[in-house]
Amino acid sequence: MKTIIAAYSGVLRGTGSSILSALQDLFWLSKSKVEKQLQIISVLQWVLTFLIMGVACTLILMYILCTDCWAIAALYLAWLVFDWNTPKKGGRRSQWVRNWAIWRYFRDYFPIRLVKTHNLLTTRNYIFGYHPHGIMGLGAFCNFSTEATGVSQKFPGIRPYLATLAGNFRMPILRDYLMSGGICPVNRDSIDYILSKNGSGNAIIIVVGGAAESLNCTPGKNSVTLKNRKGFVKLALRHGADLVPVYSFGENEVYKQVIFEEGSWGRWVQKKFQKHIGFAPCIFHGRGLFSSNTWGLLPYSKPITTVVGEPITIPKIDNPSQKEVDFYHSIYVDSLIKLFDKYKSKFGLPETEVLEVN
């Protein structure tokens, strides 16, 4: 009898352990699913912000002006006029916004990593050349407009400013959202102010290839538009700001797009948009909201690793000659290629892979 009771107790203990184990497994599975959904939501809100927030907020503001709540819209427009030049003067960053938990979910969706290779002196100013553009510059945003990858801890005393199209800062609400992350217009007035009237320890991140580069980005291709992009070098010389090459491995992998050949009607339309509006419309797709096997606006969850290279010391020359600009531009191109070659095999590329510089 004692033997039967002992055996029965053992079965109960085993069953209880099994049930507890199953509940724990279920709990962690649920937690994992919740985290994945939060990651998807965090990325989706950013994609929608990138694509439609500016236009949507403009239309909403116009609609409110036609309702009984017109005074709210009028007050905001008055504030907009008063605050119009703030983006050109370093903006209005918010550490609270940069530290939002949503950005950590955004980071983990891909995931995105920031790799530091050299220290940066707080007594100097810097211009980071970010490559490649990709469709949306996801790595540039996550690494330098949020604290998700620890940019402030990795480069203490350095204030990053991601430069983007000036037209974005003419859009109500969107402009304030962008400024809160430390994003500024990519124009001469804004860059001159940050590098000359904002002290030292500033780093302006310029996606050098711009819209032209985005037209050629596709998975499996590592190419940059750089040969005739020398304006950022001239700015660096005028302010004595050190140049820092930055390459994001995986930036081109997160979206697929239709590439139009040179001379085709599609490329003609894209170039007209690029010339007159500042951006080039791309026909692209990622994965669907509920399945990675369907098409949608969500990027594919592919790793993006952003490597910040060694700074190139630049002298201050008020009026640099074309020869001087060309000389430092060639040094920058060589440094970028060396950075790519040094780290390509560490981040999934074959040793034979060559960075195409156009």
BATOR-879384 format. One record per residue: y, x, z of N, C-alpha, C, O in turn. Coordinates in steps of 0.2 Angstrom, whole numbers. Layout:
{{Y,X,Z},{Y,X,Z},{Y,X,Z},{Y,X,Z}}
...
REM end
This chain:
{{-6,4,0},{0,0,0},{6,4,0},{11,3,-4}}
{{6,9,4},{12,14,5},{13,17,-2},{19,19,-4}}
{{7,19,-5},{8,22,-12},{11,18,-17},{15,20,-21}}
{{9,11,-17},{12,6,-22},{19,6,-20},{23,6,-25}}
{{21,5,-14},{29,4,-12},{33,10,-14},{38,10,-17}}
{{30,16,-13},{33,23,-15},{34,23,-23},{39,25,-25}}
{{29,21,-26},{29,21,-34},{34,16,-36},{38,17,-41}}
{{34,10,-33},{39,5,-35},{46,7,-34},{51,6,-38}}
{{47,11,-28},{54,13,-26},{56,18,-31},{62,19,-33}}
{{51,22,-33},{53,27,-38},{55,24,-45},{59,27,-48}}
{{51,19,-47},{53,15,-53},{60,13,-53},{64,13,-57}}
{{62,10,-47},{68,7,-46},{74,12,-46},{79,11,-49}}
{{72,18,-43},{77,23,-43},{78,26,-50},{83,27,-53}}
{{72,26,-54},{73,28,-61},{76,23,-65},{80,25,-69}}
{{75,17,-64},{78,12,-68},{86,12,-66},{90,11,-71}}
{{87,12,-60},{95,13,-58},{98,19,-61},{104,18,-63}}
{{95,24,-61},{98,30,-64},{99,29,-72},{104,31,-74}}
{{94,26,-75},{94,25,-82},{100,20,-83},{104,21,-88}}
{{101,15,-79},{106,10,-80},{113,13,-79},{118,12,-83}}
{{113,17,-74},{120,21,-73},{121,26,-78},{127,26,-80}}
{{116,29,-81},{117,34,-86},{120,30,-92},{124,32,-96}}
{{117,24,-94},{118,20,-99},{126,18,-99},{129,18,-104}}
{{127,16,-93},{134,13,-92},{139,19,-93},{145,18,-95}}
{{138,25,-90},{142,31,-91},{143,32,-99},{148,34,-101}}
{{137,32,-102},{137,33,-109},{142,28,-113},{146,30,-117}}
{{141,22,-111},{145,17,-114},{152,18,-112},{157,17,-116}}
{{154,20,-106},{161,21,-104},{164,27,-108},{170,26,-111}}
{{160,32,-109},{163,38,-113},{164,36,-120},{169,38,-123}}
{{159,32,-123},{160,30,-130},{166,26,-131},{169,26,-136}}
{{167,21,-126},{173,17,-126},{179,21,-126},{184,20,-130}}
{{179,26,-122},{185,30,-121},{187,34,-127},{192,35,-129}}
{{181,36,-130},{182,40,-136},{185,36,-142},{189,38,-146}}
{{182,29,-142},{185,25,-147},{192,23,-146},{196,23,-151}}
{{194,22,-140},{201,20,-138},{205,26,-141},{211,25,-143}}
{{203,32,-139},{207,38,-141},{208,39,-148},{213,40,-151}}
{{203,37,-152},{203,38,-159},{208,33,-162},{211,34,-167}}
{{208,26,-159},{212,21,-161},{219,23,-160},{224,22,-164}}
{{221,26,-154},{227,28,-152},{230,34,-157},{236,34,-159}}
{{225,38,-159},{227,43,-164},{229,40,-171},{234,42,-174}}
{{225,35,-173},{226,32,-179},{233,28,-179},{237,29,-184}}
{{234,25,-173},{241,21,-173},{247,26,-173},{252,25,-176}}
{{246,32,-169},{251,37,-169},{253,40,-176},{259,41,-177}}
{{248,41,-180},{249,43,-187},{252,38,-191},{256,39,-195}}
{{249,32,-190},{252,26,-195},{259,25,-193},{263,24,-198}}
{{261,25,-187},{268,24,-186},{273,29,-189},{278,27,-191}}
{{270,35,-189},{274,40,-192},{275,40,-200},{280,41,-203}}
{{269,38,-203},{269,37,-210},{274,32,-212},{277,32,-217}}
{{273,26,-208},{278,20,-210},{285,22,-209},{289,20,-212}}
{{286,26,-204},{293,29,-202},{295,33,-208},{301,32,-211}}
{{291,37,-211},{293,42,-216},{294,38,-223},{299,39,-226}}
{{290,32,-224},{291,29,-230},{296,23,-230},{299,22,-235}}
{{296,19,-225},{300,13,-225},{305,12,-220},{309,7,-220}}
{{305,16,-214},{310,14,-209},{317,14,-211},{321,10,-209}}
{{319,19,-215},{326,19,-217},{329,13,-220},{334,10,-219}}
{{325,11,-225},{326,5,-229},{326,-1,-225},{330,-6,-226}}
{{320,-2,-221},{319,-8,-217},{325,-9,-212},{327,-14,-211}}
{{327,-3,-209},{333,-4,-204},{339,-6,-207},{343,-9,-204}}
{{340,-3,-213},{346,-5,-217},{346,-12,-219},{352,-16,-218}}
{{341,-15,-221},{340,-22,-223},{341,-27,-217},{344,-32,-217}}
{{338,-25,-211},{338,-28,-205},{345,-29,-202},{348,-34,-200}}
{{349,-23,-203},{356,-23,-200},{360,-27,-205},{365,-31,-202}}
{{359,-27,-211},{363,-32,-216},{361,-39,-214},{366,-43,-214}}
{{355,-41,-213},{353,-47,-211},{357,-50,-204},{359,-55,-204}}
{{357,-45,-199},{360,-47,-193},{367,-49,-194},{370,-53,-190}}
{{370,-45,-198},{378,-46,-200},{379,-53,-202},{384,-56,-201}}
{{374,-56,-205},{374,-63,-208},{372,-69,-203},{372,-74,-204}}
{{371,-67,-196},{368,-71,-191},{373,-72,-186},{379,-69,-186}}
{{372,-76,-181},{376,-77,-175},{376,-70,-171},{381,-70,-166}}
{{372,-66,-172},{372,-59,-168},{375,-54,-172},{374,-48,-171}}
{{380,-56,-176},{383,-51,-180},{387,-46,-176},{388,-40,-179}}
{{389,-47,-170},{393,-43,-166},{389,-37,-164},{392,-31,-164}}
{{382,-38,-163},{378,-32,-162},{378,-27,-167},{379,-21,-166}}
{{377,-30,-174},{377,-25,-179},{384,-22,-181},{384,-16,-182}}
{{389,-26,-179},{396,-23,-180},{397,-17,-175},{400,-12,-177}}
{{395,-18,-169},{396,-13,-164},{392,-6,-166},{394,-1,-165}}
{{386,-7,-169},{382,-2,-171},{385,2,-177},{386,8,-177}}
{{388,-2,-182},{391,1,-187},{398,5,-185},{399,10,-188}}
{{401,2,-180},{407,6,-178},{405,12,-174},{408,18,-175}}
{{399,12,-171},{397,18,-168},{394,23,-173},{395,29,-172}}
{{391,20,-179},{389,25,-184},{395,29,-187},{394,34,-189}}
{{401,25,-188},{406,29,-191},{409,34,-186},{410,40,-188}}
{{409,32,-180},{411,37,-175},{407,43,-174},{409,49,-173}}
{{400,42,-175},{395,47,-174},{393,50,-181},{388,54,-181}}
{{396,49,-186},{394,51,-193},{392,58,-194},{388,60,-197}}
{{397,63,-191},{396,70,-192},{391,73,-187},{390,79,-187}}
{{388,70,-182},{384,73,-177},{378,76,-180},{376,82,-178}}
{{375,74,-185},{369,77,-188},{371,84,-191},{367,89,-191}}
{{377,85,-193},{380,91,-196},{381,96,-190},{382,102,-192}}
{{381,94,-184},{383,98,-179},{377,99,-174},{378,99,-168}}
{{371,100,-177},{366,101,-172},{362,95,-170},{357,96,-167}}
{{365,89,-171},{361,83,-170},{361,82,-162},{366,84,-159}}
{{357,78,-160},{356,75,-153},{349,75,-151},{346,70,-151}}
{{346,81,-150},{339,81,-148},{338,78,-141},{342,78,-137}}
{{332,76,-140},{329,73,-134},{323,76,-132},{318,75,-135}}
{{323,80,-127},{316,82,-124},{311,77,-122},{305,78,-123}}
{{314,71,-120},{310,66,-118},{306,63,-124},{300,62,-124}}
{{309,62,-130},{306,60,-136},{301,65,-139},{296,64,-141}}
{{303,72,-138},{299,77,-141},{293,78,-137},{288,80,-139}}
{{293,75,-131},{287,76,-126},{283,69,-126},{278,69,-122}}
{{284,64,-130},{281,58,-130},{273,60,-131},{271,64,-134}}
{{269,56,-127},{262,56,-127},{259,55,-134},{254,57,-136}}
{{263,51,-138},{260,48,-145},{260,54,-149},{256,54,-154}}
{{264,60,-148},{263,66,-152},{257,70,-151},{254,73,-156}}
{{254,69,-145},{248,73,-144},{242,69,-147},{238,72,-149}}
{{243,63,-147},{238,59,-151},{238,60,-159},{233,61,-162}}
{{244,61,-161},{246,63,-168},{243,70,-169},{240,70,-175}}
{{244,74,-165},{241,81,-166},{233,81,-166},{230,84,-170}}
{{230,77,-162},{223,77,-161},{219,74,-167},{214,75,-168}}
{{223,69,-171},{220,66,-176},{217,71,-181},{212,69,-184}}
{{221,76,-183},{219,81,-188},{214,86,-186},{209,85,-190}}
{{214,90,-182},{220,91,-177},{225,97,-180},{223,100,-185}}
{{230,97,-177},{236,102,-179},{236,107,-174},{236,106,-168}}
{{237,114,-176},{237,119,-172},{243,124,-174},{245,124,-180}}
{{247,127,-169},{252,132,-171},{250,139,-168},{248,139,-162}}
{{250,143,-173},{248,150,-171},{254,155,-171},{257,156,-176}}
{{255,158,-166},{260,163,-165},{257,170,-166},{252,172,-163}}
{{260,174,-170},{258,181,-172},{263,186,-169},{261,192,-167}}
{{269,184,-168},{274,189,-165},{279,186,-161},{280,180,-161}}
{{282,189,-156},{287,187,-152},{294,186,-156},{295,190,-160}}
{{298,181,-153},{305,181,-156},{310,182,-151},{309,179,-145}}
{{315,186,-153},{320,187,-148},{325,182,-147},{327,179,-152}}
{{327,180,-141},{332,175,-140},{339,177,-142},{343,173,-142}}
{{340,183,-143},{346,186,-145},{348,185,-153},{353,187,-155}}
{{343,183,-156},{343,182,-164},{343,175,-166},{340,171,-162}}
{{345,174,-172},{344,167,-175},{339,168,-181},{338,174,-183}}
{{336,163,-182},{330,163,-187},{331,158,-192},{333,152,-191}}
{{328,159,-198},{327,154,-203},{319,155,-205},{317,160,-208}}
{{315,150,-203},{308,149,-205},{307,146,-212},{310,141,-213}}
{{304,150,-216},{302,147,-222},{295,144,-222},{290,147,-221}}
{{295,137,-222},{288,133,-221},{285,132,-228},{288,130,-233}}
{{279,134,-229},{275,133,-235},{268,130,-233},{265,132,-228}}
{{265,126,-237},{268,122,-243},{271,116,-240},{270,114,-234}}
{{274,112,-245},{277,106,-243},{272,100,-241},{273,97,-236}}
{{267,100,-245},{262,95,-245},{265,88,-247},{271,88,-250}}
{{262,82,-245},{265,76,-247},{271,74,-242},{276,72,-244}}
{{270,75,-236},{274,73,-230},{276,79,-226},{280,77,-221}}
{{274,85,-226},{275,90,-221},{273,88,-214},{277,89,-210}}
{{267,86,-214},{264,84,-207},{264,89,-202},{266,88,-196}}
{{262,95,-204},{262,101,-200},{269,103,-197},{270,105,-192}}
{{274,103,-202},{280,105,-200},{283,100,-195},{286,102,-190}}
{{282,94,-196},{285,89,-191},{281,90,-184},{285,90,-179}}
{{275,90,-184},{271,90,-178},{273,96,-174},{274,96,-168}}
{{273,102,-177},{274,109,-174},{281,110,-171},{282,113,-166}}
{{286,107,-175},{293,109,-174},{298,104,-172},{303,105,-169}}
{{295,97,-173},{300,92,-171},{297,88,-164},{300,83,-162}}
{{291,91,-162},{288,88,-156},{286,94,-152},{286,100,-154}}
{{284,93,-146},{281,98,-141},{273,98,-141},{270,101,-136}}
{{270,94,-146},{263,93,-145},{259,99,-146},{254,100,-143}}
{{261,104,-150},{258,110,-150},{261,116,-146},{259,122,-147}}
{{266,114,-142},{268,119,-137},{273,124,-140},{273,130,-138}}
{{277,122,-145},{282,127,-148},{286,130,-143},{288,136,-144}}
{{289,127,-138},{294,129,-133},{290,134,-128},{293,139,-126}}
{{284,133,-127},{280,138,-123},{278,144,-127},{278,149,-124}}
{{277,143,-133},{275,149,-137},{281,153,-139},{280,159,-140}}
{{286,150,-140},{292,154,-142},{298,152,-137},{303,149,-138}}
{{297,154,-130},{302,152,-125},{309,155,-127},{310,160,-129}}
{{314,150,-126},{321,151,-127},{323,150,-135},{329,151,-136}}
{{318,148,-139},{320,147,-146},{320,139,-147},{316,136,-145}}
{{326,137,-150},{327,130,-152},{325,129,-159},{329,131,-163}}
{{320,125,-161},{318,124,-168},{322,118,-170},{323,113,-167}}
{{324,118,-176},{328,113,-180},{324,112,-187},{325,117,-191}}
{{321,107,-188},{317,106,-194},{322,102,-199},{325,97,-197}}
{{324,106,-205},{329,103,-209},{325,99,-214},{320,100,-217}}
{{328,93,-216},{326,88,-220},{331,85,-225},{337,87,-224}}
{{330,81,-229},{335,78,-234},{341,75,-230},{340,71,-225}}
{{347,77,-233},{353,74,-229},{353,66,-230},{356,63,-226}}
{{350,64,-235},{351,56,-236},{347,52,-231},{349,47,-230}}
{{343,55,-227},{339,52,-222},{344,50,-216},{343,46,-212}}
{{350,54,-216},{354,53,-210},{360,49,-212},{365,48,-208}}
{{359,45,-218},{364,40,-219},{361,33,-218},{364,28,-218}}
{{354,33,-216},{351,27,-214},{352,25,-207},{350,30,-202}}
{{354,19,-205},{354,17,-198},{348,18,-194},{342,16,-197}}
{{348,19,-188},{342,20,-183},{338,26,-185},{337,30,-181}}
{{336,26,-191},{332,32,-193},{335,38,-192},{332,43,-189}}
{{342,39,-193},{345,45,-192},{345,47,-184},{344,53,-183}}
{{345,42,-180},{345,43,-173},{338,45,-171},{337,50,-166}}
{{333,42,-174},{326,44,-172},{325,51,-174},{321,55,-171}}
{{327,53,-180},{326,60,-183},{330,65,-178},{327,70,-176}}
{{336,64,-176},{340,68,-172},{336,69,-166},{337,75,-163}}
{{333,64,-163},{330,65,-156},{325,70,-156},{323,73,-151}}
{{322,71,-162},{316,76,-162},{319,83,-164},{315,88,-165}}
{{326,84,-165},{328,90,-167},{328,92,-174},{328,97,-177}}
{{328,86,-178},{329,87,-185},{336,86,-188},{340,83,-185}}
{{338,91,-193},{344,91,-195},{344,91,-203},{339,92,-206}}
{{350,89,-206},{351,89,-213},{350,96,-216},{352,101,-213}}
{{346,96,-222},{346,103,-225},{351,104,-230},{350,104,-236}}
{{357,105,-227},{363,106,-231},{367,112,-228},{366,114,-222}}
{{372,115,-232},{375,121,-230},{379,120,-223},{379,124,-219}}
{{383,114,-223},{387,113,-217},{383,113,-211},{385,116,-206}}
{{377,109,-211},{373,109,-205},{370,116,-203},{370,118,-197}}
{{368,119,-208},{364,126,-206},{370,131,-204},{369,135,-200}}
{{376,131,-207},{381,135,-205},{383,134,-198},{384,139,-194}}
{{383,128,-196},{385,126,-189},{380,129,-184},{382,132,-179}}
{{374,128,-186},{369,130,-181},{368,137,-180},{367,140,-175}}
{{369,141,-186},{368,148,-186},{375,152,-184},{374,158,-182}}
{{380,148,-183},{387,152,-182},{390,149,-176},{394,153,-172}}
{{389,143,-174},{393,140,-168},{389,137,-163},{391,133,-159}}
{{382,139,-163},{378,136,-158},{374,141,-154},{369,140,-151}}
{{377,147,-154},{374,153,-150},{368,156,-154},{368,155,-160}}
{{364,159,-150},{358,162,-153},{352,159,-150},{352,154,-146}}
{{346,161,-153},{340,158,-151},{338,152,-155},{334,147,-153}}
{{342,151,-161},{341,145,-165},{336,147,-171},{336,152,-173}}
{{331,142,-172},{327,143,-178},{327,137,-182},{325,132,-180}}
{{330,138,-189},{330,132,-193},{324,133,-198},{322,138,-201}}
{{320,127,-198},{314,127,-202},{315,124,-209},{317,118,-209}}
{{315,127,-214},{316,125,-221},{310,125,-225},{307,130,-226}}
{{308,119,-227},{302,118,-232},{305,120,-239},{307,116,-242}}
{{304,126,-240},{307,130,-246},{305,126,-252},{310,125,-257}}
{{299,125,-253},{297,122,-260},{300,115,-261},{301,113,-267}}
{{302,111,-256},{305,105,-257},{301,100,-261},{295,100,-262}}
{{304,95,-265},{301,90,-268},{297,93,-274},{292,90,-276}}
{{300,98,-277},{296,101,-283},{289,103,-281},{285,102,-285}}
{{289,106,-275},{282,109,-273},{277,103,-272},{271,103,-273}}
{{280,97,-269},{276,92,-267},{273,89,-273},{267,85,-273}}
{{275,89,-279},{273,87,-285},{266,90,-287},{262,87,-291}}
{{265,96,-285},{259,100,-287},{254,101,-281},{249,104,-282}}
{{255,98,-275},{250,99,-270},{244,94,-271},{245,88,-272}}
{{239,97,-270},{232,94,-271},{227,97,-267},{227,103,-266}}
{{222,94,-264},{217,97,-260},{214,103,-264},{212,103,-270}}
{{212,109,-261},{209,114,-264},{214,119,-267},{212,124,-270}}
{{221,117,-267},{225,122,-271},{230,125,-266},{233,121,-262}}
{{231,131,-266},{236,135,-262},{241,138,-267},{241,143,-269}}
{{247,134,-268},{252,137,-272},{259,135,-269},{260,130,-265}}
{{264,139,-270},{271,138,-267},{276,139,-273},{275,143,-277}}
{{281,135,-272},{287,135,-277},{292,140,-273},{295,137,-269}}
{{293,146,-275},{297,151,-272},{301,156,-276},{306,158,-274}}
{{298,157,-282},{301,162,-286},{309,161,-287},{313,166,-287}}
{{311,155,-288},{318,154,-290},{321,151,-284},{327,148,-285}}
{{318,150,-278},{321,148,-272},{324,153,-268},{321,156,-264}}
{{331,155,-269},{334,160,-265},{340,158,-261},{342,163,-257}}
{{341,152,-261},{347,150,-257},{346,151,-249},{351,153,-246}}
{{340,150,-247},{339,151,-240},{339,159,-238},{341,160,-232}}
{{338,163,-243},{339,170,-241},{346,172,-241},{348,176,-237}}
{{350,169,-245},{358,170,-245},{361,168,-239},{365,171,-236}}
{{358,162,-236},{361,159,-230},{359,164,-224},{363,165,-220}}
{{353,167,-225},{351,172,-219},{355,178,-219},{357,180,-214}}
{{357,180,-225},{361,186,-226},{368,185,-223},{371,189,-220}}
{{371,179,-225},{378,177,-223},{378,177,-215},{384,178,-212}}
{{373,175,-212},{373,174,-205},{369,179,-201},{369,179,-195}}
{{366,184,-204},{362,189,-201},{356,186,-197},{354,188,-192}}
{{353,181,-200},{348,177,-197},{341,180,-200},{340,180,-206}}
{{336,182,-195},{330,185,-198},{326,179,-201},{326,173,-199}}
{{322,181,-206},{318,177,-210},{311,177,-207},{308,183,-206}}
{{308,172,-207},{301,171,-204},{297,167,-209},{298,161,-210}}
{{292,170,-212},{287,166,-216},{282,162,-212},{279,165,-207}}
{{281,156,-214},{276,152,-211},{272,148,-216},{274,146,-221}}
{{265,149,-215},{261,146,-219},{256,141,-215},{253,142,-210}}
{{255,135,-218},{251,130,-215},{245,129,-219},{245,125,-224}}
{{239,131,-216},{233,130,-220},{231,123,-218},{230,121,-213}}
{{229,120,-224},{226,113,-223},{232,108,-225},{230,102,-225}}
{{238,110,-226},{243,105,-227},{242,101,-233},{243,95,-234}}
{{239,104,-238},{238,101,-245},{231,97,-245},{230,93,-250}}
{{227,97,-239},{221,94,-239},{221,86,-237},{216,83,-238}}
{{227,84,-234},{226,78,-230},{228,72,-235},{227,66,-233}}
{{230,73,-241},{231,68,-246},{229,70,-253},{229,76,-254}}
{{227,65,-257},{226,66,-264},{231,63,-268},{233,57,-266}}
{{233,66,-273},{238,63,-277},{236,64,-285},{233,68,-287}}
{{240,59,-289},{239,60,-296},{244,65,-298},{250,64,-297}}
{{241,70,-302},{246,76,-304},{247,74,-311},{243,74,-316}}
{{254,73,-313},{256,72,-320},{257,79,-323},{260,83,-320}}
{{255,80,-329},{256,86,-333},{263,87,-335},{267,82,-336}}
{{265,93,-336},{272,94,-338},{273,91,-345},{268,92,-350}}
{{278,88,-346},{280,85,-353},{277,77,-353},{279,74,-358}}
{{274,75,-348},{271,68,-348},{277,64,-345},{282,66,-342}}
{{276,57,-347},{281,52,-344},{282,52,-337},{287,51,-334}}
{{276,53,-334},{276,52,-326},{280,58,-323},{284,57,-319}}
{{279,64,-326},{282,70,-323},{290,69,-325},{294,72,-321}}
{{292,66,-331},{299,65,-332},{302,61,-327},{308,62,-325}}
{{299,55,-325},{301,51,-320},{302,54,-314},{307,53,-310}}
{{297,58,-312},{298,62,-305},{303,67,-305},{307,67,-300}}
{{304,70,-311},{310,75,-311},{317,72,-311},{321,74,-308}}
{{317,66,-314},{324,62,-314},{325,60,-307},{331,61,-305}}
{{320,57,-303},{321,55,-296},{323,62,-292},{328,61,-288}}
{{320,67,-293},{321,73,-289},{328,76,-290},{332,78,-286}}
{{331,75,-297},{337,78,-298},{343,73,-296},{348,76,-293}}
{{342,67,-296},{348,62,-294},{347,60,-287},{352,58,-284}}
{{341,59,-284},{341,56,-278},{339,61,-272},{340,61,-267}}
{{335,67,-275},{333,72,-270},{326,72,-268},{324,77,-265}}
{{322,67,-270},{315,67,-268},{312,65,-274},{314,62,-279}}
{{305,67,-275},{301,65,-281},{296,60,-279},{292,62,-274}}
{{295,54,-281},{290,49,-280},{283,52,-282},{282,54,-288}}
{{279,52,-277},{272,54,-279},{267,48,-279},{268,43,-275}}
{{262,48,-283},{257,43,-282},{251,46,-279},{247,51,-281}}
{{250,44,-272},{245,48,-268},{241,42,-264},{243,37,-264}}
{{236,45,-261},{232,40,-256},{229,45,-251},{227,50,-252}}
{{228,41,-246},{223,44,-240},{218,40,-239},{215,37,-244}}
{{216,39,-233},{210,34,-231},{213,28,-229},{219,27,-227}}
{{208,23,-228},{210,16,-226},{211,16,-218},{209,21,-215}}
{{214,11,-216},{215,10,-209},{208,9,-205},{208,11,-199}}
{{204,6,-208},{197,4,-204},{191,8,-206},{186,8,-203}}
{{192,12,-212},{187,16,-214},{189,22,-218},{194,21,-222}}
{{186,28,-217},{188,34,-221},{185,33,-228},{187,38,-232}}
{{181,28,-230},{178,28,-236},{182,23,-241},{181,22,-247}}
{{188,21,-238},{192,17,-242},{199,20,-243},{201,25,-239}}
{{203,18,-248},{210,21,-249},{215,18,-245},{214,12,-243}}
{{220,21,-243},{225,19,-239},{231,24,-238},{231,29,-241}}
{{235,22,-233},{241,27,-232},{240,32,-227},{243,37,-226}}
{{234,31,-223},{233,36,-218},{230,43,-221},{226,42,-225}}
{{233,48,-218},{230,55,-221},{223,56,-219},{221,53,-214}}
{{220,60,-222},{213,62,-220},{213,66,-214},{218,70,-214}}
{{208,65,-210},{209,70,-204},{206,76,-205},{200,78,-203}}
{{210,81,-208},{208,88,-210},{212,92,-205},{218,91,-204}}
{{209,98,-203},{213,102,-199},{219,105,-202},{219,107,-208}}
{{225,106,-199},{231,109,-201},{232,115,-196},{234,113,-190}}
{{232,121,-199},{234,127,-194},{240,130,-197},{240,133,-202}}
{{246,130,-193},{252,133,-195},{253,140,-192},{253,140,-186}}
{{253,145,-196},{254,152,-194},{261,154,-195},{263,154,-200}}
{{264,156,-189},{271,159,-189},{270,166,-190},{268,170,-185}}
{{273,169,-195},{272,176,-197},{277,181,-193},{281,179,-189}}
{{277,187,-195},{282,192,-192},{289,191,-195},{290,191,-201}}
{{294,191,-190},{301,191,-193},{303,197,-197},{301,202,-195}}
{{307,195,-202},{310,201,-206},{317,202,-204},{321,197,-205}}
{{319,207,-202},{326,209,-200},{331,209,-205},{330,212,-210}}
{{336,204,-205},{341,203,-210},{348,206,-208},{350,203,-202}}
{{351,210,-212},{358,212,-210},{363,206,-211},{362,202,-215}}
{{369,206,-208},{374,201,-209},{378,204,-214},{382,209,-213}}
{{379,200,-220},{383,202,-226},{387,196,-228},{384,191,-230}}
{{393,196,-227},{397,190,-228},{397,187,-235},{396,181,-236}}
{{397,192,-240},{396,190,-247},{391,194,-250},{393,199,-254}}
{{385,192,-249},{379,196,-252},{379,196,-259},{380,190,-262}}
{{378,201,-263},{377,201,-270},{370,199,-272},{366,198,-268}}
{{370,197,-278},{364,194,-281},{358,200,-280},{352,198,-279}}
{{360,206,-281},{355,211,-280},{352,212,-273},{346,212,-272}}
{{357,211,-268},{354,211,-261},{350,204,-260},{345,205,-256}}
{{352,199,-262},{348,193,-261},{341,194,-264},{336,192,-261}}
{{341,196,-271},{334,197,-274},{330,202,-270},{324,201,-270}}
{{333,207,-267},{329,213,-263},{326,209,-257},{320,211,-256}}
{{330,206,-253},{327,203,-247},{322,197,-249},{317,195,-245}}
{{323,194,-255},{319,188,-257},{312,191,-259},{307,188,-257}}
{{312,197,-262},{306,200,-264},{302,202,-257},{296,202,-257}}
{{305,205,-252},{302,207,-246},{299,201,-243},{293,201,-240}}
{{303,195,-243},{300,189,-240},{294,186,-244},{289,184,-241}}
{{294,186,-250},{288,184,-254},{282,189,-253},{276,186,-252}}
{{283,195,-252},{277,200,-251},{275,198,-244},{269,198,-242}}
{{279,197,-239},{277,195,-232},{273,189,-232},{268,188,-228}}
{{275,184,-236},{271,178,-236},{264,179,-238},{260,176,-236}}
{{264,182,-244},{257,184,-247},{253,187,-242},{247,186,-241}}
{{256,192,-239},{252,196,-234},{249,192,-228},{244,192,-226}}
{{254,187,-226},{252,183,-220},{246,178,-223},{241,177,-219}}
{{247,175,-229},{241,171,-231},{235,175,-232},{229,173,-230}}
{{235,181,-235},{229,185,-236},{226,187,-229},{220,187,-228}}
{{230,188,-224},{227,190,-217},{223,185,-214},{218,186,-210}}
{{226,179,-215},{223,173,-211},{219,168,-215},{216,164,-212}}
{{218,169,-221},{215,164,-225},{207,163,-223},{205,157,-223}}
{{204,169,-222},{197,168,-221},{195,165,-214},{190,162,-213}}
{{200,166,-209},{200,163,-203},{200,156,-203},{198,152,-198}}
{{203,153,-208},{204,146,-208},{201,142,-214},{204,138,-217}}
{{195,145,-216},{191,141,-220},{191,143,-228},{188,140,-232}}
{{196,148,-229},{196,149,-236},{192,156,-238},{192,160,-234}}
{{190,156,-244},{186,162,-246},{191,168,-247},{197,168,-248}}
{{188,174,-246},{192,180,-247},{195,181,-254},{200,184,-255}}
{{192,178,-259},{194,178,-266},{200,174,-267},{203,174,-272}}
{{202,169,-262},{207,164,-263},{214,168,-264},{215,173,-260}}
{{218,166,-269},{224,170,-270},{230,164,-269},{229,159,-272}}
{{235,166,-266},{241,162,-266},{245,162,-272},{247,167,-274}}
{{246,156,-275},{249,156,-281},{257,155,-280},{259,150,-277}}
{{261,159,-282},{268,159,-281},{272,157,-288},{272,161,-293}}
{{275,151,-288},{278,149,-294},{285,149,-293},{289,147,-298}}
REM end
